[in-house]
Amino acid sequence: MRVLMTGGGTAGHVNPAIAIANTIKEYEPDSEIAFVCSHNKGDKAQDLVPRAGYKKPYTVRICGKKKIYNPANIKTLIYMMTSPIKAKSIIREFKPDIIIGTGGYACYPVARAGVKLGIPTVLHESNAIAGSAVKLLCSSVDIVMTNFESTANNLSGAKKVIRVGNPIIKSTKPTATEQESSSFKRSVLCFGGSLGAANLNVAFVEMLSHIANQYPDVEFIHASGKRDYENMKQTYEDKGLLDRPNVKLLDYIYDMDKKMADAELVISRAGAMTISELALGGKCAILVPSPFVADNHQYKNAKALCDANAGVMVQESEFESGKLEREVVKLLSDAEQRERLGKNILAFAQPDANRIIYEEIKKLLAR
């Protein structure tokens, strides 16, 4: 099978593409897989795809839409008209059997060109509310696969929408040092992504300064992200937390699957991949959506869970009022609510997502 994957910008669009590619290679090791992302240096696909063992992605000139009336949107409009031409040349060179897009503006020109050239084309949307590229393309591609059931509600005109869940990159086996066991009865895990989340970091350490000594049996694990680690380390020291036995500050978590499995409560951003991992583990979670993402999709992801009593949302604007601390204390003291949230979030899990996606791809190619 020859597969052209496209999607990029953020890791939230790139990692599902890598997960799908890995699954195809697992079932059909001889498959040829290539990726297409945007030309922008900050596109995470340019880093993550080679790290995953694939060739450096092809690139097209495309960028996202800015806020309304922003002059930069003129360039976006020009790229939307011209980038499919470059995409067509990539498709003709690679000759894919199928094109799979995972959202983000980078997938628009490739999926559009693929449809025009008669190539079977599939999109996967991780977020609760479909992004602009998926909305524009949904009526012309063969299938739109979704992570959330509710996503179909704003995909008007789509030929076929099927909920498959979110494809997950299988974890590598942790090293011996990463498998260290904890002597604590319970743990609270807080993280904001690979780079971290500055406002969440500040709010979490402020909370710890108030409650860490109240819960000596709880280990508080905080991954600040590499960017903020040194500043956070100094803040921990200033607040007398650095040497507390039940407080652990990390720059990055390499055994996330184990840390999340062990956690009684998780505090995290509300990216689609993170939510999928929380759902698969049936974790009680406090979601802090990033206010800096396109279409405010993390808020919509978090709201979908909260509406189903499958999670608690705390927005950054509520940090100052102490809401994060109140919710953490409430959940640590209420085992029944933790269990209820963990049970309800399981409804958002699809443990067979990788296999289902592969099977849908094969069905499409068999037509």
C-alpha positions as CSV (number, residue, x, y, z in Angstrom):
1,M,0.0,0.0,0.0
2,R,1.3,3.5,-0.9
3,V,0.0,6.0,1.6
4,L,0.3,9.8,1.6
5,M,-0.3,11.2,5.1
6,T,-1.0,14.9,5.6
7,G,-1.6,17.1,8.6
8,G,0.5,19.2,10.7
9,G,1.1,22.5,12.5
10,T,0.8,21.1,16.1
11,A,1.7,17.7,17.5
12,G,-2.1,17.2,18.0
13,H,-2.4,16.8,14.2
14,V,1.0,15.1,13.6
15,N,0.8,12.3,16.3
16,P,-2.5,10.8,15.0
17,A,-0.9,10.7,11.5
18,I,2.1,8.9,12.8
19,A,-0.1,6.5,14.8
20,I,-2.1,5.6,11.6
21,A,1.1,5.2,9.6
22,N,2.6,2.9,12.3
23,T,-0.6,0.8,12.3
24,I,-0.5,0.4,8.5
25,K,3.2,-0.6,8.7
26,E,2.3,-3.1,11.5
27,Y,-0.3,-4.8,9.3
28,E,1.5,-4.3,6.0
29,P,5.3,-3.9,6.6
30,D,6.0,-3.4,2.9
31,S,3.8,-0.3,2.7
32,E,5.4,2.9,1.4
33,I,4.4,5.9,3.5
34,A,5.2,9.6,3.0
35,F,4.1,12.7,4.8
36,V,3.2,16.2,3.7
37,C,3.2,19.2,6.0
38,S,3.5,23.0,5.7
39,H,6.7,24.8,4.8
40,N,6.6,26.7,8.2
41,K,9.7,26.0,10.4
42,G,7.4,25.6,13.4
43,D,5.4,22.8,11.9
44,K,5.9,19.9,14.3
45,A,5.7,17.3,11.5
46,Q,9.2,18.5,10.4
47,D,10.6,17.3,13.7
48,L,8.3,14.4,14.8
49,V,8.0,12.6,11.5
50,P,11.7,11.9,11.1
51,R,12.0,11.0,14.8
52,A,9.3,8.4,14.2
53,G,11.5,6.8,11.5
54,Y,9.9,8.2,8.3
55,K,11.5,10.3,5.6
56,K,11.5,14.0,5.9
57,P,8.1,15.3,4.9
58,Y,7.3,17.0,1.6
59,T,6.2,20.6,2.2
60,V,3.6,22.9,0.7
61,R,3.2,26.6,1.2
62,I,0.2,27.0,3.4
63,C,-0.6,28.8,6.6
64,G,-3.5,29.1,9.0
65,K,-6.2,31.8,9.0
66,K,-5.6,34.6,11.5
67,K,-8.3,36.5,13.4
68,I,-10.8,38.3,11.2
69,Y,-9.6,41.4,9.3
70,N,-5.9,40.4,9.8
71,P,-4.0,41.4,6.7
72,A,-2.1,38.1,6.9
73,N,-5.3,36.4,5.7
74,I,-4.6,37.7,2.2
75,K,-1.5,35.5,2.1
76,T,-3.5,32.6,3.5
77,L,-6.1,33.0,0.7
78,I,-3.4,33.1,-1.9
79,Y,-1.8,29.9,-0.5
80,M,-5.2,28.2,-0.4
81,M,-5.5,28.8,-4.2
82,T,-1.9,28.0,-5.1
83,S,-0.9,25.2,-2.7
84,P,-3.1,22.5,-4.3
85,I,-0.9,22.9,-7.5
86,K,2.2,21.9,-5.5
87,A,0.2,19.2,-3.8
88,K,-0.8,17.7,-7.2
89,S,2.8,17.5,-8.2
90,I,3.7,15.7,-5.0
91,I,0.8,13.2,-5.5
92,R,1.8,12.6,-9.1
93,E,5.4,11.9,-8.0
94,F,4.5,9.6,-5.0
95,K,1.5,7.9,-6.7
96,P,-0.4,7.1,-3.5
97,D,-3.2,4.5,-3.3
98,I,-4.8,6.6,-0.6
99,I,-4.4,10.0,1.0
100,I,-5.1,10.4,4.8
101,G,-5.4,13.8,6.4
102,T,-5.4,14.4,10.1
103,G,-6.5,18.0,10.2
104,G,-4.7,21.3,10.5
105,Y,-4.3,23.7,7.6
106,A,-1.5,21.6,6.1
107,C,-3.9,18.8,5.1
108,Y,-6.2,21.1,3.1
109,P,-4.3,21.4,-0.2
110,V,-3.2,17.8,-0.3
111,A,-6.7,16.3,0.4
112,R,-8.3,18.8,-2.0
113,A,-5.8,17.9,-4.8
114,G,-6.3,14.2,-4.0
115,V,-10.0,14.4,-4.5
116,K,-9.5,16.3,-7.8
117,L,-7.2,13.6,-9.0
118,G,-9.6,10.8,-8.0
119,I,-7.4,9.4,-5.2
120,P,-9.4,7.8,-2.3
121,T,-9.1,10.3,0.5
122,V,-9.9,10.0,4.2
123,L,-9.8,12.6,7.0
124,H,-9.5,12.0,10.7
125,E,-10.7,14.7,13.2
126,S,-9.4,14.3,16.7
127,N,-11.2,17.2,18.3
128,A,-14.8,17.5,19.4
129,I,-15.5,20.4,17.0
130,A,-14.0,19.9,13.5
131,G,-11.4,22.4,12.4
132,S,-11.7,24.7,9.4
133,A,-9.8,22.4,7.0
134,V,-11.9,19.4,7.8
135,K,-15.1,21.4,7.5
136,L,-14.1,22.7,4.1
137,L,-13.2,19.2,2.9
138,C,-15.8,17.0,4.5
139,S,-18.3,17.1,1.6
140,S,-15.7,16.0,-1.0
141,V,-13.6,13.3,0.7
142,D,-14.7,9.7,0.9
143,I,-14.8,9.3,4.7
144,V,-14.4,11.5,7.8
145,M,-13.3,9.5,10.8
146,T,-13.9,11.2,14.2
147,N,-12.7,10.8,17.8
148,F,-15.9,12.2,19.4
149,E,-19.4,11.1,18.5
150,S,-20.7,14.7,18.6
151,T,-18.2,15.8,15.9
152,A,-20.6,14.6,13.2
153,N,-23.1,17.4,14.2
154,N,-21.0,20.1,12.5
155,L,-19.9,18.1,9.4
156,S,-22.8,19.1,7.2
157,G,-22.8,17.4,3.7
158,A,-20.1,14.8,4.6
159,K,-20.5,11.6,2.5
160,K,-19.7,9.3,5.4
161,V,-18.8,10.0,9.0
162,I,-17.7,7.2,11.3
163,R,-16.6,7.4,14.9
164,V,-13.4,5.4,15.3
165,G,-11.7,7.0,18.3
166,N,-8.2,8.5,18.3
167,P,-5.2,6.6,17.0
168,I,-2.6,6.2,19.6
169,I,1.2,5.7,19.2
170,K,2.1,2.6,21.0
171,S,4.5,3.2,23.9
172,T,8.0,1.9,23.9
173,K,9.1,-0.2,26.9
174,P,10.3,2.0,29.8
175,T,13.9,1.7,30.9
176,A,14.8,0.3,34.3
177,T,15.2,3.8,35.8
178,E,11.8,4.8,34.5
179,Q,10.2,1.8,36.2
180,E,11.0,3.0,39.7
181,S,8.1,2.2,42.0
182,S,6.6,4.8,44.3
183,S,6.1,4.3,48.0
184,F,3.2,6.7,48.1
185,K,-0.4,5.4,48.3
186,R,-1.8,7.9,45.8
187,S,-0.4,10.3,43.2
188,V,-1.6,13.5,41.4
189,L,0.0,14.0,38.0
190,C,0.1,17.5,36.4
191,F,1.5,18.2,32.9
192,G,1.0,20.7,30.1
193,G,2.6,19.1,27.1
194,S,6.2,18.7,26.0
195,L,7.0,22.4,26.3
196,G,4.8,22.9,29.3
197,A,2.2,25.5,30.1
198,A,3.5,28.5,31.9
199,N,0.2,29.6,33.6
200,L,-0.7,26.1,34.6
201,N,2.8,25.7,36.1
202,V,2.5,28.8,38.2
203,A,-1.0,27.8,39.4
204,F,0.0,24.3,40.3
205,V,3.1,25.3,42.3
206,E,1.0,27.9,44.1
207,M,-1.5,25.2,45.0
208,L,1.2,22.9,46.2
209,S,2.5,25.5,48.6
210,H,-0.9,25.4,50.3
211,I,-1.8,21.7,50.3
212,A,1.3,19.5,49.8
213,N,1.8,19.2,53.6
214,Q,-1.9,18.3,54.1
215,Y,-1.6,15.2,52.0
216,P,1.6,13.4,53.0
217,D,0.4,10.1,51.5
218,V,-0.1,11.7,48.1
219,E,2.8,12.2,45.7
220,F,2.4,15.3,43.5
221,I,4.2,14.8,40.2
222,H,4.7,17.9,38.1
223,A,6.1,17.9,34.6
224,S,6.8,21.6,33.9
225,G,8.2,21.2,30.4
226,K,11.8,21.7,29.4
227,R,11.3,25.4,28.6
228,D,10.1,26.3,32.1
229,Y,12.0,23.7,34.1
230,E,14.8,25.9,35.5
231,N,12.4,28.7,36.5
232,M,10.1,26.2,38.1
233,K,13.0,24.6,40.0
234,Q,13.9,28.0,41.5
235,T,10.2,28.7,42.4
236,Y,9.9,25.3,44.1
237,E,13.1,26.1,46.1
238,D,11.8,29.6,47.0
239,K,8.5,28.0,48.3
240,G,10.3,25.3,50.3
241,L,8.9,22.5,48.1
242,L,12.0,21.2,46.3
243,D,13.0,18.8,49.1
244,R,9.6,17.7,50.1
245,P,9.4,13.9,49.9
246,N,5.9,13.9,48.3
247,V,6.7,16.5,45.6
248,K,8.5,15.6,42.4
249,L,9.4,18.2,39.7
250,L,10.3,16.8,36.3
251,D,11.2,18.6,33.0
252,Y,9.6,15.8,30.9
253,I,7.8,12.5,31.4
254,Y,9.3,9.7,29.3
255,D,7.1,6.9,30.8
256,M,3.8,8.8,30.5
257,D,1.8,5.6,30.2
258,K,3.0,4.3,33.6
259,K,2.7,7.7,35.3
260,M,-0.8,8.2,34.1
261,A,-1.8,4.6,35.0
262,D,-0.6,5.1,38.5
263,A,-2.3,8.6,39.0
264,E,-5.4,8.9,41.0
265,L,-6.0,12.4,39.6
266,V,-4.6,13.9,36.4
267,I,-4.4,17.7,35.7
268,S,-3.7,18.4,32.1
269,R,-4.4,20.3,29.0
270,A,-7.4,19.2,26.9
271,G,-5.8,18.2,23.6
272,A,-7.5,15.4,21.8
273,M,-4.6,13.0,22.2
274,T,-4.4,13.6,26.0
275,I,-8.1,13.1,26.3
276,S,-7.9,9.8,24.4
277,E,-5.2,8.6,26.8
278,L,-7.2,9.7,29.8
279,A,-10.3,7.9,28.5
280,L,-8.4,4.7,27.7
281,G,-7.2,4.6,31.3
282,G,-10.5,5.7,32.8
283,K,-8.8,8.5,34.7
284,C,-10.3,11.1,36.9
285,A,-9.1,14.4,35.3
286,I,-9.1,18.1,35.7
287,L,-8.8,19.7,32.3
288,V,-7.2,23.1,31.8
289,P,-7.8,24.0,28.1
290,S,-5.2,26.1,26.4
291,P,-6.6,29.5,25.4
292,F,-4.0,29.8,22.7
293,V,-5.1,27.1,20.2
294,A,-7.0,27.5,16.9
295,D,-10.8,27.6,17.1
296,N,-10.6,27.3,20.9
297,H,-10.9,23.5,20.3
298,Q,-9.4,22.5,23.7
299,Y,-12.3,24.3,25.5
300,K,-14.8,22.4,23.3
301,N,-13.0,19.1,24.0
302,A,-13.1,19.7,27.7
303,K,-16.8,20.8,27.6
304,A,-17.8,17.6,25.8
305,L,-16.4,15.7,28.7
306,C,-17.8,18.0,31.4
307,D,-21.3,17.8,29.8
308,A,-21.1,14.1,30.2
309,N,-19.8,14.3,33.8
310,A,-16.6,12.7,32.6
311,G,-14.2,15.4,33.7
312,V,-13.8,18.8,35.5
313,M,-12.8,21.9,33.7
314,V,-10.8,24.8,35.1
315,Q,-10.0,27.6,32.8
316,E,-6.9,29.7,33.2
317,S,-9.0,32.8,33.8
318,E,-10.2,31.0,37.0
319,F,-6.7,30.4,38.5
320,E,-6.7,33.6,40.4
321,S,-9.9,32.7,42.2
322,G,-8.2,29.5,43.5
323,K,-10.6,27.2,41.6
324,L,-7.8,24.8,40.7
325,E,-7.0,24.2,44.4
326,R,-10.6,23.9,45.4
327,E,-11.3,21.2,42.7
328,V,-8.1,19.2,43.6
329,V,-9.0,19.2,47.3
330,K,-12.6,18.3,46.5
331,L,-11.6,15.4,44.3
332,L,-8.9,14.1,46.7
333,S,-11.6,14.0,49.4
334,D,-14.3,12.4,47.4
335,A,-13.6,8.8,46.2
336,E,-17.1,8.3,44.8
337,Q,-16.8,11.3,42.5
338,R,-13.3,10.3,41.4
339,E,-14.7,6.8,40.5
340,R,-17.7,8.4,38.8
341,L,-15.6,10.6,36.6
342,G,-13.3,7.8,35.8
343,K,-16.1,5.5,34.8
344,N,-17.9,8.1,32.7
345,I,-14.8,9.1,30.7
346,L,-14.5,5.4,29.5
347,A,-17.4,6.2,27.2
348,F,-15.0,8.4,25.2
349,A,-12.4,5.6,24.8
350,Q,-12.0,3.5,21.8
351,P,-9.3,0.9,22.5
352,D,-9.4,-0.6,19.1
353,A,-9.1,2.8,17.2
354,N,-5.9,1.8,15.4
355,R,-7.3,-1.5,14.1
356,I,-10.7,0.1,13.1
357,I,-9.0,2.8,11.1
358,Y,-6.9,0.3,9.3
359,E,-10.0,-1.8,8.5
360,E,-11.9,1.2,7.2
361,I,-9.0,2.1,4.9
362,K,-8.9,-1.4,3.5
363,K,-12.7,-1.3,2.9
364,L,-12.4,1.9,1.0
365,L,-9.5,0.6,-1.2
366,A,-11.5,-2.6,-1.9
367,R,-14.4,-0.7,-3.5
